[in-house]
Amino acid sequence: MAGENYDLSIIILNYNVKDLLLNCLESVFKDPSSKNWQVIVVDNASSDGSVEAVKKEFPGVELITSKENLGFSAGNNSAISKVKAPTVLFLNPDTEIVDGAISKSLEYLMTNPDIGAITCRVELPNGKLDYSSHRGFPTPWNSFAYFSGLSKLFPKSPIFAGYTASYLDINKTHEIDCLTGAFLMVRKIAGDAINWWDKDYFWNGEDIEFCFNLKEKGWKILFFSEAKIIHYKGASSGLWKIAATKVEKSQRLKSATYGVSAMRIFYKKHYYKNYPPILRDLILIGINLLEKYRKAKIWISQ
């Protein structure tokens, strides 16, 4: 650690993924540059011994503990007052840093002053890109094209693949609309300008809102293709088959509710008033049906 002269503050929000968290921290500290980084772990009332394990294995990490699960937005916001660096990285505990991805991303961000936030290649354990790290905004049309399957039929079309942004070359660095909260590096001045994470979101969707607000303030958001991390996605929610942990059905049902609720919140904040009454309410009906469908899949799953 470098006292008060930090280049970067890393905030890791944890909820009951002790082993993944320890693995994540180990991968962070493998980078020689980590001596210049402030690392903060916010624990959202875990019951798996996460706090004790971090104290034992990584005594230099700053710990913030909550008596209740505050959710993603409020949990991350609770660490902002502790930040001592001009740049902040929000990093999921179910990630593993590969080949100096943090240092490479930070260097690129620092040499491009018009960029407000940056993410790297966030890959799933199977080597595929985590779609959440490379997206367009979920406008009603983009959302329809995505859920109807049109984006899969026409992956290279900006018209039909607007949400997945699969028409853009992921092997090249370029500007995007949305990145993932699993690896979100942002200038503190930009985060301050948007008042950080929107507490209307408990879990899911808050990264899209974050990016939308950055764009409205004139900041660019970048997908940096020359660095990557591995994301063991769904470790806390259990909504993805590649998750490295087993999550109880009750938690998966909650996660499904939060996910669809996030869609509803974002739509009402930014698009609802742009459409005639009949159409905008039909969109809400579609969101409600999606929630029922996702919950039904969880109920019948093993």
Helices and strands as residue ranges (DSSP letters): E 8-14, H 18-29, G 32-36, E 37-43, H 50-57, E 62-65, H 71-77, G 80-82, E 87-91, E 95-98, H 101-110, E 115-123, G 131-133, H 140-147, H 150-153, E 174-175, E 183-187, H 188-193, H 206-216, E 220-231, H 249-270, G 272-274, H 277-300
